[in-house]
Amino acid sequence: MANNYLIVLFKNKKKRKIIKRYATEKSAREKFNQLIKENDKICFDKKIENATPVDYELAILTNKTKIQTSLFLTDDLGRNLPVNLDNPEFVFLDIKKYKVEELLFDWQEQKKISFDEFLKKYLNDKEFKSVYTLNNKLCVQIETSVSLFSLKDSDESERFLDILQSHFMENNRMDGLFVRDISITQRKWIYSVLEEKGFDKKRLYRLKTTFSKR
């Protein structure tokens, strides 16, 4: 049976990968709607990759018709822009903005983790904690213990902090203090604590983190 319907992920208006192929439009739309609904759960989405701003769309394509119906996407300025596919074999049946989850680097475990993993492991609601940025780093302090995380640059660390603070407010959590601008004295103390914990000094003072291409 021919697979005439594709669910495709686009990055910066270019096809990145085919998620799945379907023989019927009904099956393709059901899966598409499920993915869009589940996508709302992502809190911290990817905005930059390899130092380049990125945005994503999820679309249903078909080669069963050559007629492109009128579809529009709203850009960051609120303008409705027409959607067209530069491929004579396929047309869009539907297309929506899509969030690809961004990860942060966990210095304790030496691996990348998701927003939800970060919450569950480091921000349980039993103890009061301070969360603050340190260049492109994010620190979680509980009493004298400090955990460290890296993001791509200082803008990303502040964006993460904003999202985290909003999450706490929306869930009526009062167990966190969020700080964007720390003092020079505080910064020196944090650096000394992190160095004593064995974190690499050269990496600590980096302002950006280069992630490998995906």
C-alpha positions as CSV (number, residue, x, y, z in Angstrom):
1,M,0.0,0.0,0.0
2,A,1.4,3.4,-1.0
3,N,2.4,5.9,1.6
4,N,0.9,9.1,0.2
5,Y,0.7,11.1,3.4
6,L,3.8,12.3,5.3
7,I,4.2,13.9,8.7
8,V,7.3,16.1,8.3
9,L,9.4,18.3,10.7
10,F,10.7,21.5,9.2
11,K,13.5,23.6,10.6
12,N,13.8,27.2,9.3
13,K,11.4,26.4,6.5
14,K,13.5,23.5,5.3
15,K,12.6,19.8,5.6
16,R,14.6,18.2,8.5
17,K,13.1,14.8,8.7
18,I,10.1,12.6,8.0
19,I,8.4,11.6,11.2
20,K,6.1,9.0,9.7
21,R,4.4,7.9,6.5
22,Y,0.7,6.9,6.1
23,A,-1.5,5.4,3.5
24,T,-4.6,7.4,4.5
25,E,-5.3,11.0,5.3
26,K,-7.3,10.0,8.3
27,S,-4.4,8.2,10.0
28,A,-2.0,11.0,9.2
29,R,-4.3,13.6,10.7
30,E,-4.9,11.6,13.8
31,K,-1.2,11.3,14.4
32,F,-0.6,14.9,13.5
33,N,-3.2,16.2,16.0
34,Q,-1.8,13.9,18.7
35,L,1.7,15.2,18.2
36,I,0.5,18.9,18.3
37,K,-1.5,18.3,21.5
38,E,1.5,16.6,23.2
39,N,3.8,19.4,22.1
40,D,2.0,21.8,24.4
41,K,3.7,20.0,27.3
42,I,7.2,21.3,26.3
43,C,8.2,24.2,28.5
44,F,11.8,24.9,27.4
45,D,12.0,24.8,23.6
46,K,15.0,25.2,21.3
47,K,15.5,28.7,20.0
48,I,19.1,28.6,18.8
49,E,21.3,25.9,17.3
50,N,24.9,26.2,16.3
51,A,24.7,29.9,17.1
52,T,21.8,30.3,14.6
53,P,18.2,31.1,15.6
54,V,15.8,28.3,14.7
55,D,12.1,27.7,14.5
56,Y,10.2,24.6,13.7
57,E,7.0,23.5,12.1
58,L,5.2,20.2,11.8
59,A,3.3,19.5,8.6
60,I,1.2,16.9,6.8
61,L,2.3,16.5,3.1
62,T,0.5,14.6,0.4
63,N,1.1,13.7,-3.2
64,K,-2.5,12.8,-3.8
65,T,-3.4,16.2,-5.1
66,K,-1.5,19.0,-6.8
67,I,-3.7,21.8,-5.5
68,Q,-2.3,23.7,-2.5
69,T,-5.0,25.0,-0.3
70,S,-4.5,28.4,1.4
71,L,-2.5,27.9,4.6
72,F,-0.9,30.6,6.8
73,L,1.6,30.8,9.7
74,T,1.9,33.7,12.1
75,D,5.4,35.1,12.4
76,D,6.9,36.8,15.5
77,L,5.5,40.1,14.4
78,G,2.0,38.8,14.2
79,R,1.8,38.7,10.4
80,N,0.0,35.9,8.6
81,L,2.4,34.5,6.0
82,P,1.3,32.2,3.2
83,V,2.8,28.7,3.3
84,N,4.1,27.1,0.1
85,L,6.2,24.0,-0.5
86,D,9.0,24.1,-3.1
87,N,8.3,20.6,-4.2
88,P,6.2,19.8,-7.3
89,E,5.4,16.3,-6.0
90,F,3.8,17.3,-2.7
91,V,1.5,19.9,-1.1
92,F,0.7,20.9,2.4
93,L,-2.5,19.6,4.0
94,D,-1.8,21.2,7.3
95,I,1.1,22.9,9.1
96,K,1.6,24.2,12.7
97,K,4.3,25.8,14.8
98,Y,6.2,23.1,16.7
99,K,8.5,23.1,19.7
100,V,11.6,20.9,19.8
101,E,12.7,20.5,23.4
102,E,16.0,22.1,24.4
103,L,18.2,20.4,27.0
104,L,20.6,21.7,29.6
105,F,23.9,20.2,30.6
106,D,24.0,18.7,34.1
107,W,27.6,19.1,35.5
108,Q,26.9,16.7,38.3
109,E,25.9,13.8,36.0
110,Q,27.9,15.0,33.0
111,K,25.0,14.6,30.6
112,K,22.2,16.6,29.1
113,I,18.8,16.6,30.8
114,S,15.3,17.9,30.0
115,F,13.3,20.5,31.9
116,D,11.2,17.9,33.6
117,E,14.3,15.8,34.6
118,F,15.8,19.0,36.1
119,L,12.6,19.7,38.1
120,K,12.3,16.2,39.4
121,K,15.9,15.7,40.5
122,Y,16.9,19.1,41.7
123,L,13.8,21.2,42.5
124,N,11.6,19.0,44.7
125,D,9.3,21.0,46.9
126,K,10.7,19.9,50.3
127,E,13.5,22.4,50.7
128,F,13.8,26.1,49.9
129,K,16.3,26.8,47.1
130,S,17.8,29.7,45.4
131,V,18.2,29.6,41.6
132,Y,20.4,32.1,39.8
133,T,22.3,32.6,36.6
134,L,26.1,32.8,36.3
135,N,26.9,33.8,32.8
136,N,25.7,30.9,30.7
137,K,25.4,28.8,33.8
138,L,22.4,28.1,36.1
139,C,23.0,27.4,39.8
140,V,20.7,25.8,42.3
141,Q,21.7,26.5,45.9
142,I,20.2,24.7,48.9
143,E,21.9,25.9,52.0
144,T,25.6,25.7,51.2
145,S,25.2,23.0,48.5
146,V,25.3,24.2,44.9
147,S,24.5,22.3,41.7
148,L,25.6,23.6,38.3
149,F,24.1,23.5,34.8
150,S,25.1,24.9,31.5
151,L,23.1,26.5,28.6
152,K,24.3,27.8,25.3
153,D,24.8,31.4,26.3
154,S,23.7,33.9,29.0
155,D,20.5,34.8,27.1
156,E,19.5,31.1,27.2
157,S,20.3,30.8,30.9
158,E,18.1,33.8,31.7
159,R,15.3,32.5,29.4
160,F,15.4,29.2,31.3
161,L,15.2,31.1,34.6
162,D,12.2,33.1,33.4
163,I,10.4,29.9,32.3
164,L,11.3,28.2,35.6
165,Q,10.0,31.1,37.6
166,S,6.7,31.1,35.6
167,H,6.4,27.4,36.3
168,F,6.7,28.0,40.0
169,M,4.1,30.8,40.0
170,E,1.6,28.8,37.9
171,N,1.9,25.9,40.3
172,N,1.7,28.1,43.4
173,R,5.1,27.0,44.6
174,M,6.7,29.3,47.1
175,D,9.9,27.3,47.8
176,G,12.2,29.1,45.3
177,L,14.1,32.4,45.0
178,F,15.1,33.4,41.5
179,V,17.9,35.9,40.9
180,R,19.2,37.2,37.6
181,D,21.8,39.7,38.6
182,I,24.1,38.4,41.3
183,S,26.7,40.6,43.0
184,I,30.4,40.5,42.4
185,T,30.9,39.2,46.0
186,Q,28.3,36.5,45.4
187,R,29.8,35.6,42.1
188,K,33.3,35.2,43.6
189,W,31.9,33.0,46.4
190,I,30.1,30.8,43.9
191,Y,33.2,30.4,41.7
192,S,35.2,29.4,44.8
193,V,32.6,26.9,46.0
194,L,32.3,25.3,42.5
195,E,36.1,25.1,42.2
196,E,36.3,23.4,45.6
197,K,33.7,20.9,44.4
198,G,36.1,19.9,41.6
199,F,34.5,21.7,38.7
200,D,37.0,22.6,36.0
201,K,38.0,26.3,36.4
202,K,38.5,26.9,32.6
203,R,35.0,25.6,31.9
204,L,33.5,27.6,34.7
205,Y,34.7,30.9,33.2
206,R,33.4,30.2,29.7
207,L,30.6,32.5,28.6
208,K,29.2,30.2,25.9
209,T,28.9,26.4,25.4
210,T,29.4,24.9,22.0
211,F,27.1,22.0,21.4
212,S,27.8,19.4,18.7
213,K,25.5,19.3,15.7
214,R,22.5,17.1,15.8
